[in-house]
Amino acid sequence: MITAGQKIAIQRTEDPRLSRTDLDNIKFGRVFSDHMVMMDYVDGAWKEPAIVPFADLELSPAALVLHYGQSIFEGLKAYRSSNGEAVIFRPQANIARMNRSAVRMCMPEIPEDVFMDALTELVRLDRDWIPKGDDGALYIRPFLFASDEYIGVKPSDNYKFIIFTCPVRAYYKEAVRVRMEQQFSRAFPGGTGATKCAGNYAAALYPAKLAQDAGYHQLLWTDGIEHKYIEESGTMNIFFNIGGTLVTPATSGTILEGITRDSIVRIAHAEKIPIEERKVSVEEVVNALRDGTMREAFGAGTAATIAPIKSITVGEEEFALPPMEKQELANHVGRVLDDIRRGRVDDPFGWLVRVPV
Ligand SMILES: *Cc1c(COP(=O)(O)O)cnc(C)c1O
């Protein structure tokens, strides 16, 4: 655990909303804390960051981002630790990933120390927005977009970097029905599947909507060339328990390198839970579903942590998975992650950054 936080210009809100916000009844992603970080990139250089009241932006209709989608984001969480402190889970990993996304999208990287200091200061200022209770957290959304007033296709010269936060509670409450997607693609070799760029999500909406209209919660994406190998589940990484071994597709450029995924892999290694990162074919999954060796399947990501899957539909056939209570490894790794983040056990991997009061 390390402690961070530096001086940054703060303009406090004159209209704090916390006292009139019911943190016990919040819809994911619809309630925003009082402040945000803003930092501009102007003609080749970063300006000083500042913390300002959460408010609307003023943007030219010709802003490049609105036309060509040069935009990336991150998602991470701060938690209220059992001793009352605010802690942020693995922010260095999100900062590093955001900068990898930036490089791929031809955008300027954000200096790591500036990012970290602004982030911890924002969480410090709005720490009372972290909902109390075992399922409360502060979802943190950093993003970067092209702000040139210009409609020629080129990398922007000007960018805006913003971080705001949302109080959240448990995301999916029930196990989900997923459908194997073997027509549309989320990503392809050489594309942007490994980045958190806005366009990836826009392109996934239509196939996801078709599945939702047919009664499914989520898609199970397959590779963009043959549709023979499993990649991800919706906007989460995917894990299977096949005969007692945790199996997850190896990342290779088309799969987003999830920090939850990486954390589960590390926990499994540390606890000697058999784990394999490798190609996982649709055929292997169907066979394991048929012969009963498929014991569990779950999505993994920051928003929900673990999203147990109750059935997988391949073509016309729906295969049921054991009920949530029986998904032992999903429940176990979910609990270990939660215990670490909420300070109920020590932090053996050094994943928490403490936010100074
Ligand atoms: C963000 C994201 C994930 C999960 O990453 P985490 O770092 O665990 O939140 C997985 N897949 C996609 C497509 C994502 O955008």
The ligand as a Tripos MOL2 file, in Angstrom:
@<TRIPOS>MOLECULE
LIG
   15    15     1     0     0
SMALL
NO_CHARGES

@<TRIPOS>ATOM
      1 C1        -12.9330   -2.3420  -19.1880 C.3       1 LIG1
      2 C2        -13.1700   -3.6260  -19.8940 C.ar      1 LIG1
      3 C3        -12.9360   -4.8740  -19.3150 C.ar      1 LIG1
      4 C4        -12.5970   -5.0580  -17.8560 C.3       1 LIG1
      5 O1        -11.4530   -4.4050  -17.4490 O.3       1 LIG1
      6 P1        -11.2490   -4.0890  -15.8930 P.3       1 LIG1
      7 O2         -9.9380   -3.4060  -15.8540 O.co2     1 LIG1
      8 O3        -11.2450   -5.3680  -15.1760 O.co2     1 LIG1
      9 O4        -12.3910   -3.2290  -15.4890 O.co2     1 LIG1
     10 C5        -13.0640   -6.0110  -20.0950 C.ar      1 LIG1
     11 N1        -13.4460   -5.9210  -21.3810 N.ar      1 LIG1
     12 C6        -13.7070   -4.7470  -21.9720 C.ar      1 LIG1
     13 C7        -14.1060   -4.7210  -23.3940 C.3       1 LIG1
     14 C8        -13.5910   -3.5600  -21.2410 C.ar      1 LIG1
     15 O5        -13.8620   -2.3990  -21.8130 O.3       1 LIG1
@<TRIPOS>BOND
     1     1     2 1
     2     2     3 ar
     3     2    14 ar
     4     3     4 1
     5     3    10 ar
     6     4     5 1
     7     5     6 1
     8     6     7 2
     9     6     8 1
    10     6     9 1
    11    10    11 ar
    12    11    12 ar
    13    12    13 1
    14    12    14 ar
    15    14    15 1
@<TRIPOS>SUBSTRUCTURE
     1 LIG1         1 GROUP 0 **** ****
